Amino acid sequence: RYRQPVREERVLLFLDLVGSTTLAEQMGELRVQELLTRFFSDIDAPIVLHGGEVHAYVGDEVIVTWPADTDKGSRRYLDCVFAIEDRLAKRADHYRKAFGVVLDDAHNRLYVGNTVDLSVTVVDTAQNKAVGTIQLMEKKTGKDGKAAYTHDLRELVVDSAANRLYVTGHSSQPDVSSVLFVIDTTTLKVINTIDGLGNAKAPGLALDAANKRVYTSNLLADLVVVGTDSNKVVAQHRIAAEQPMNIALDPAGKRLFVTDQGSEFLRGYQAKSSGLVSKHPGQRVLVLDRSTGKELASIPTDAGPLGILLDAPRKRLYVTNREAGTVTAYNSDSYQKVATYTVPTHPNSLALDAKNNVLFVSIKNGEKNDKGAEESVARIQL
């Protein structure tokens, strides 16, 4: 068609996904590609309906064109923009990417964190239906003129007796602090946003309800302590774990168990975002005195330790090893390994059915899984 140069007047519409780089870091390339495929599919019908032509797909961007109309009253390209907004709004629930969950059995509530849009979906477990969505933060316009969230949702813990839900918000910008969102579970409203968790991602979260403390870890190698009575940071300790991830708390003592991952990917992120040079090989669980942050013990693990769960009555500590494709079990007093369970790659989070002595492990897809394949849960009879 264009073997000979032709001058045309055309209208161009550029659409892209805000924050796709941050999403790729958090969700992985495969899941972000699935998100983009869904996005492009959803906006196709409004484009066709309003006479648009897709000129090109460029990464997370699509370029749509129309001939410039001689009819000055035509608004089809503008109408297309509003039609796309309406389409995406109607399908908003399809874009929520669940990351963390926490169950409040006493109040028949399940809280599901949505990492993409920084919100929490509230499920009534008695009625088996969603009863609300809590928006933790609104988008902010950056220097580039684009609106985006400044944080990513990570973990959730619930204090059932106090009617409080705590959610960590990763900082996605090097000059912005990670935060702790405090939610009143009776009103489903955010009542406080506590900053000071460090200008880095803050992956770990644990609650000590009895002593009114929340513990968080960050990728500056800090343990940050928040008082749930004062709603402010009350202590901060530099710890030996250079890549502290998830946290398990010993309710009967002063110990914290923290997975120290030792990921090459995270080393690059830390050096680029904060200048922290991570040298320790990780691949361990660090046992800390939670009042001082001092190291009490170091427990070797398989490659890529991530999720951690303490079964205090049985004196068992369970760890998911994301890269190794294993779950390891330890005696929580002697720190000796007592069992290794092989599961599909990549094991992520843990949940325990203490009554039936069953351990459940969420399994995330890896590069070898088929695109769009469903993820799974492994069941381990202990």
N, C-alpha and C positions, 0 to 999 in steps of 0.2 A: 504493500500500500504506500509506503514512504520511500520507494526507490528514488523518486525525485523529491527534493525538498519542497515542503508545503507549509505555508504559514497558516496557523489556525489560532483562533481565540478560544481558549478553554478555561473552565473553572476547575481548580484543583482542591481536593480535600485530603488532608493528611491526618490519619488517626494512628495513635500508638498507645502502648500500655505503659503507664507511669510506674516507675520503680521496678522495672523488669530485672535489672541487674541485682538488686537486693533480693528480689523473689527467687532468682536463680541460686543465690548463695544459700538461702534458707530452705528452699523446697527441693533443690536439685534440678538439673537441666531437663530431665525427662518430664517431670511434673509441670514445669513451667511451659514446656512445649505443648503439653496436653491442654494447658490453660489457654495458650495462644490459639491452638486449633479450634477450641470451643468458641473463643471470642470471634475469630474470623468467620466461623460458621454462623454465629448468631447475628452478625451484622450484614450477612450476605443478602437476606431477604429484603430489608429496608433499602439497600443500595439498588437492587434490581427493580423494586417497586417504584423507585423514584428516578429511574432512567440512568443511573450511574454506571460507569464502567471501571472495573478494577484495572488500574494501569500496572501496578507492581506490588509485591510483598517484599519488604526490606526488613529482615529481622522481626522486630515486634511492631513494625509499622505497615500500614496499608495505604496506598495512594489511589484515590478515586477521582475520576474525571467526568466532566460533562462538556458538551459544546456550549460556548457562550450563546445564550438565547438572544435572538433578535427581539423576542417579546420581553420587554423590560419588566413586565409584571410577573414573570415566572419566578417562583420561589422553590423549585423542586430540590435544589441542592441544600437550601436552608431547611426545607421540610425534612430532607433526609437526615440531617443532623439530629433534629428533634425526634424523629422516628427511631433512630439508633438509640438515643437516650432512653426512650420509652421501652424499647425492647430489652435493653440491659437492666433497666429497673425492674421489669416484670420477672426477669430471670436471675435476680440478685442472689437468691438462695443457692443457685447452681454454681455460683462463683465463690461461695464460702468454703475455705479450705481448713478443715478441722485439724488442730495440732495437739493441744492438750485437753484433757478431760479430768473432772473431779466429781465424785458422787457425794451428795449430802443425803444419806439414807434416812436420817431422822425427819427430814422435811420433804422426802420424795422428789428430790431435785437432782438433775444431772446438768453440770455446766460444761459447755463445749467451747473451747477457744477457737476463734476463726482468725488465722494468721494473716490472710490477705487483706481483710478490711478492718482489722483491729477491733473486733467485737466478740461478744460472748453470747451464744445461743443457750437459752434456758429451757430444759426439757422437764416436763412433769412426768415422772416415772410411774406414777399411779394411773395416769390417763394415757400414757404413751404418746404424748404429743408436745410439740414445742409451744411454749406459752409466752415467749418474749425474746427480744434481742437487746443486749446492752451495748451501746456504742461507747467505747472507752475514750476515744479522742477523735477530733475532726481533722481533716486534711489541712495542711498549711501550704501557702504559696511560697515557693523557693525563689532563689535569685534568678533562675531560668524562666520564671513566670509560670511554672507548672505546679499544680496542686498535688501534694502527696503526703502520706503519713510519715511522721518523723520517727516512728517506732514500729517494731514488729512484736506481735504477741508471742509469748513463750510458754510459761508454766502457770498453773493455777493450784491454789490450796484453799480449803474452806474451813472456817471456824464455825461449826454448826451452832454451838451454844451461844456464841456472841453475834450470830447472824451477819457474819462478814465473809466476803470472798476476796482473796488477794491474787492479783495477776501481775506478772512481770512484763514490762514493755522494754524490749531490746532497743537500744539506741542504734539507729541506722546511719548516723552522721557522727564523725569524729569529734565534733565540738558540742555535742548534745549528750546530756546524761541519760543513762537508762533510768527507768522509773518503776515504782510499785503502785498499781491502781488498787484503791480500796473501794469495795462495793458493798452497799447495804442490801442484803439478800431479801429483806422484807419489802423494799420499795423498788429493787432492781435498778438503783441509781448509783453512779460513781460519786462518792462523797469526799474523796481525797485522791490526789496524785502526788506521791512522795518522790522527789528526785534525790540525787546524791548517791545513786548506785554505781557511779563510775561512768566515764565517757568511753564505754565499750559495751559489747554485748554481755548480758547478764543471764546466763542460762540456768543457774541453779536456784531452787526455791524450796524451803522447808519451814514448817510452822511448829513452834513450841507454844501451844495455846496456854498451858498451865503457867508459864513464866512470861507470857505476853511478849513473845519475840518471834520475828520472822528473819530467817537467814537466807541471804542470797550470795551467789558467787558471780564474779565477772572475769573477763579475759584480760584484765590487768593483773591477775593473780591476787585478787582481793576477796576476803570474806566480809560482807557488809551486813550489819545487824540493824534491824528496824524495830523500834518499840511499838507494839500495837496499841498501847495506852497513850503514848505521846504522839504517835503518827509522825515520827521523824527518825533519822539515822542516829543511833545511839553509840555505835562502835564500828570501827573498820580495822581489819587486820590484814597485813600482807602475809600470805601463806606460801608454803613450799610448792603447792600445785600450780604449775604455770598455765595449764589449760583446765581449770576446774569446771566441771560440767554439772551433773546432777548431784543432789544431796539427800542423804538419809539421816534421820535424827534418832539417837538413842533416847527414848523417853525416860528411862530410869537413871541415866547418868549424864555426863557432860560431853559425851562423844558426838562428833559429826563424822559421817562417812562421805567422802567426796571422790567422784571418779575424775582422774587426771588423764586426759585422752592421749596426748602425744601425737596429734594429727599434723602431717606436713601441710595440709591445706590450711589449717588454723594457724600454723606458724607464719605462713605468708600473709594471712589476714592480720595477725597481730603486728607484724613488722610494718605493714602498710598503714594500718589504721592508727596505731598508737606508738610505734617505735619499739615495742617490747620485743626483745630477742628471746624466744623460747628455746632453751637448750636441753632441758630434761627430756628423756625419751618417753616419759609418761607411762602409759600402759600399766596403770596401777590404781588402787584405791588408797587415798590418803585418809588416815584417821586423825582427827583434830580434836583438841580441847576447845569446845565452842566458846568458852569464856575468854580465851586468850588467842586462839588461832594457832597455837603451837602444835607441831607434829608429834603424835603419839606412836604412830606405826605407819608402815608402808606395805601394802599387800599387792604383790604382782598379779596381773591379769593377762588375759589374751589380748589380741590386737583390737584397739578401738573401744575401750570401755566407755559406756554411755549411761544407760539406765541403771538405777540402783534401788534396792528395796530391802529393808530390814524386817525380819520376822522375829521380834524380840522374845516372845514366849518360847520359841523353839531354838533360839540362839543361832539363827541362820541369816546370812547376808547373801543376796543374789545380785549378780551383775550381768548386764547384756554387753557382749563384745561385738560391736557393730561390724568391724572388718573381718573378724575371725569367724563369724557365724556361729557363735556359741553363747551359752549362758553358764556362768560358773557360780558355784555355791561354796560358801565358806562358813566355818564356825566363827560366830561373831565375837567370841571371847578369846580363842587361841589364834584366830586369823588363818588357820590352816584350811586349804582347799579340801572339800569333801566330795564334790561331784562336778562333772562337766557334761552339759547337755548340748548336743549338736542340733542346730535349727537352721532353717534357710537364711541366707543373707538378705537383708540386714536386720538383725534383732534390735528393737528400739526400746520400748517401754515395758513395764512390768505391772501386773496386778495379781494379788493373792486371794484365793478362796480358802481362808484358814479353816473353815468348817470341814471342807472336803479335801483339804491338803493338796490343792491344785494351783499351779502357777500358770498364768496366762502371759504370753509374750506377743506384742505387736511386731509384725514383720513388714519392713519397708522394701519396696522394689529396688532392684539394682540395675546396672547397665545391661545385664544379660537377660532381664525379663522383657517380655513382649511389650511393646508400647501400648498403653491403655490397660494392661493387665491389672486385675483386682489385687489389692494387697490383702494380707491375711493375718490371722492370729494363731499362734502355736499354743497347744495345751500340754503341759508337763505334769504328769501325776507324780507327786513327790513321795 
